Structure formats: C-alpha cells, structure tokens
Amino acid sequence: MSGSTDRVATMWMRVTGSAGIGDALQHVRRAAGVTQAELAARLDVTRTTVIDMERGRPTAIARLVDSFSTLGYDIVLVPRGARVEVHELPDDHRGAPAS
C-alpha cells in the first residue's frame, strides 16, 4: 500500500440518504488521498461510476441506503478500529423517518 492510502479518517459520518452516502464516499476518498480514477481501478469500474456514486446518482447501493432511510434508519460510517456506542433517544427526540 502506498503512503497515501495508509491515512485513517478520524471523523465519523451519519448517512441519511443516497446524497449523503455519496458525500461520505467523496470525503473518505479524498482523506485517503485517492483519486476517482484510482478508486475506479481498485473497484474495477469506470471513473464515471465513481463520479455517479459520489453525486448520489441512482445505483443499487443508493436504493439500498434510501430503503433504510425510508424505514427510519440511518447508516453510521466510522473508521476501522473506532468504537461506537448507540444509545436510544426518548421518543420526543427521535427524528421522523425520511420520506
């Protein structure tokens, strides 16, 4: 692995829809010092596919994320090695499911 991919993201992200997952992908990719073309090569897809994912354009993954959002769930992305604790909020502090 090159030095540019050894960096570890230190910020967690909460993803609530396909645009959010695209933004998160772009943030993590940039933090790792990886270009769209390099990521595309690693995934064996075109650079256009990476661009589409980062823009939240329709993909199977985007539909999957939107499905969770519709059902009232968010996806939390954390760097490997991080510890996550989830605490249930009282009913009056919960967000309504996205539509």
N, C-alpha and C positions, 0 to 999 in steps of 0.2 A: 504494500500500500504506500502511496506517496504521502508526504507530509500534509498535503492539503486535505486529505480525507481522514486524517487522524484527529482533527479537531472535534470536540464534543460540544454540542449545543447545551447551553445551561438554562434555557428558558423553556418552560412547558407551555403548551398551546391548547386551547379549548376550541374544538371544531364543531360548528353547528350546522353546516351545510356544505354543498359542493364548492361554493366560492371560498369558504373557509379552509377546506382541505387543500385547495389549490394554492391559497396564500401560504399555508403552512408548508407545503412542499417546496415552494419557491424560497421561503425563508431558510428552511433546513438545508436545501441545496446550496444556497449562497453561503451560509455559515460554514458549510463543509468545504467551500472553495471549489465546487464542482460546477462546470458549465452545463448548459442544457444539452449540448452535443455529447459531452462525456456521460451524463446520466442516461441519455438515449442509448448510447453504445452499451452501457452496463446492463440496461433492461432489454436490449435487443429490439428496440422500437425506433421510430424516426424521431428527429428533433421536433417535428410538428406535433407528434403525440405528446411529448413533454410540455410543449407550449400549451396545447389544449388542456392538459391536466392542470397546469398552473393557473389557467384562466377559468377553471371550473366548468369547462365545456362538457357536454354530455358524454359520459363514459359509464361503463358498468360500475366502477368504483363510486362515481358521483351519485349514481342512482342508489347505491347501497348506503352511502352516507346520508342522503336525503331521506331514505326509508327510516333510518334510526331517528333522525331529527323529527320526522312526522310522528313517530311513535313516542316522542318525548324524551329521547336520549341524546346526549352529546358525546362526542368522542374526545378523549383527552390524550394528547401525544406528549410523552416525556422522554428525555434522553435515557438510553440504556444505563443501568446502574443507579438510577434515581429511585427513590421510594415514594410511593403515592399512598395517601390515606384519603378515603372518601367518607364524608360524614353526611348523613341525611339531614336536610334542612326542614324546618317546620313547614307545614302546608302553606302558610301565608307568605313564605319566602321563595317558593318554587316558581320557576318560570313556566309559562304555558308552553305546551308543545308547539313547535313551528308548524306552520301550515304550508 
